[in-house]
Amino acid sequence: MKKILVTRKLLKENENKLSELFEVKLNQDDKIYSAQEIIDNSKDCDGILSSVTDPINSDTISKLSSSIKIIANGAVGFGNIDFKAARAKGISVTNT
């Protein structure tokens, strides 16, 4: 089963659905993670469900585990993610 890091608290129904589909690391305290916390918390994950509040720049991307294959941004855009750095590392970037 794929494992994902969810960086912000979601509606309970959404967290439950994700838990049915994936092994999920949830942010129960809804704390805004620093770049280092995103790196550390995603080390054993296949993907990251991020928020517009998450700073995922080229430095952060360069330090992500090679297991990360996708960053799905829960936002209209992805201005908080350096998608060129992600692409160079083989990480897909999507948004809602």
Buried (B, 14 or more C-beta within 10 A) or exposed (E): EEBBBBBBBBEEEEBEEBEEEBEBBBBEEEEEBEBEBBBEBBEEBBBBBBBBEBBBEBEBBEBBEEEBBBBBBBBEEBEBBBBEBBEEBEBEBBBE
